Each structure stands twice: as structure tokens, then as C-alpha cells.
Amino acid sequence: MKKYCIAAALSMACLAPVAQADTVLGLYVGVDGWKADNDGSFSDNNNALQNFNFEDETFVSYYAALEHPIPLVPNIKLKYTELELNGNTTISGDGFTFDGSTFKPGTDATAMTDFSHVDYILYYEIFDNDLVSIDLGVNAKQFDGEVVVTGDINTSDGQGDRVTETVDFSGFIPLVYGRAEVGLPLTGLSVFFEGSLLAIDDSKVQDYQAGIAWELIDNLAVDVAVKAGYRSMTLELDDVDDINTNIDASGPFAGIQVHF
């Protein structure tokens, strides 16, 4: 992970000489609603992963980006994504060990997980005009959540006992970031792709969205656009604060963005 962080820092240094800067200060704020189909598994302390049937959920993301005319200094974008998953399962195999308790095989268990996170993105505008824009940079995805499992365990008298175990976790995941947008002349429409990616050792994280935007208002004071598309997130975390995951959340999204 340290090697990856060094590589990410070097990539930013390489991008700086070819970066373009805005001629004025610009602020982007937006909100998206995301209808996600969720599935996956998790464990702690290198125990075997247990699959859970997670419910489909509607999540909300908020973001703000500041672009400036200072050469070589990266622009910054902050994005918060809600990702609270609730599910249930029938314990498989020889049981599921979580936070020191082993839940009995063949019994039902529930999970409440919070993988909500903040993206801290530093990027350069590699190319920017009325038709095409390309941004490249790095992203630090910060998790600060918890995983709660409720189910049956064996007690010393051989009888079952229902318990709830909670594990808190936190950590930063460094990723490569990119965004591209292509405008369709005379229509107010554009197509875009935005994503962050990490693939190192046994960890894989990817978070991308692609879609179409329509500019409703375009004047010197403010620009307002609505957008819709598809977002997919994969969280294959390997021992991040003792938490291991194989989570996938994917589905359509829609939102609005304001540019001052």
C-alpha cells in the first residue's frame, strides 16, 4: 500500500506540467440519488467470508468541487456517498466467526453494515474546452463505519443464545481518478464518465459512473444541469482495519449539478 501511495504521488507530479488551469474561480455543487442492487460478503480478522442477501437500497451522494486559475496546484473535489447495507443469511459451512463469536451453521443471521465514505480527490484539468474535458488525479477514499451481526451462537450448556456483535473500522484507500465529458453541439447535452480505481495485492476497489447530462441553465452567473446514468461500486477490501469485504453495489442514478 505504501508503494501505491508513492506511485500515486509521482503520477500527480507527472500530470502537473501538462495541466490546464481555469481563467476564473469555479465552484461545482451537486447531489445524486442512486438506486443500488447490492450483494456480497464480509468477515473480520481473516476469518472466512460469509455471504449475505443485502436489500436493494436508495442512497444519496453529495459533492463539491473547486477549480481555480493557479498553475500546477491541483483542483479539489469532496464527495460523500451513503452506503448502508442491510441483509440476512443462513449461516453456511462450519459457522461464521465474527468479532470472536461463532454463529451456528444452519441458523439465520442479520447484518447491518455502514460502508459510507468520503472521497478526497485532487485532480488536474488535462484538457478543457466547450466540447471536451478530461480530468486526471488521485483519490483518497475514507471509510469510518461499522458492521453489526446478530445471530445464534452455542453456549457452554449446549443451548443456543442470540447475540449481537459490532465491529468498528476506519481507513483510507488510495485510488487513481479520472473524468471525461464530451458535449453534443447545439443540444445542451453531454455524455460523461467518472471513475476511481485501485487494484493491488488482494484488494480491488472500483467506483465509476457513466451517463448523460442536460444543461438547463447556462449564463454568466450560474449553470444548472440535470444528469442520469449508471453507477457501479466494487469493494474487495483485504484487511482494512481487520475488515475484509467482497461487496458490489450497482444501479441507476439521477442528480442535479450547479456551477457558480
Secondary structure, DSSP 4 states (H G I P E B T S, - for coil): -HHHHHHHHHHHHHHGGG-B--SS-EEEEEEEEEEEEEEEEEEETTPPPEEEEEPPEEEEEEEEEEE-S-TTSPEEEEEEE--EEEEEEE--TT-EEETTEEEPTTSEEEEEEE--EEEEEEEEEEEESSSEEEEEEEEEEEEEEEEEEEEEEE-TTS-EEEEEEEEEEEEEEEEEEEEEEEEETTTTEEEEEEEEEEEETTEEEEEEEEEEEEEEEESSS-EEEEEEEEEEEEEE-SSBTTEEEEEEEEEEEEEEEEE-
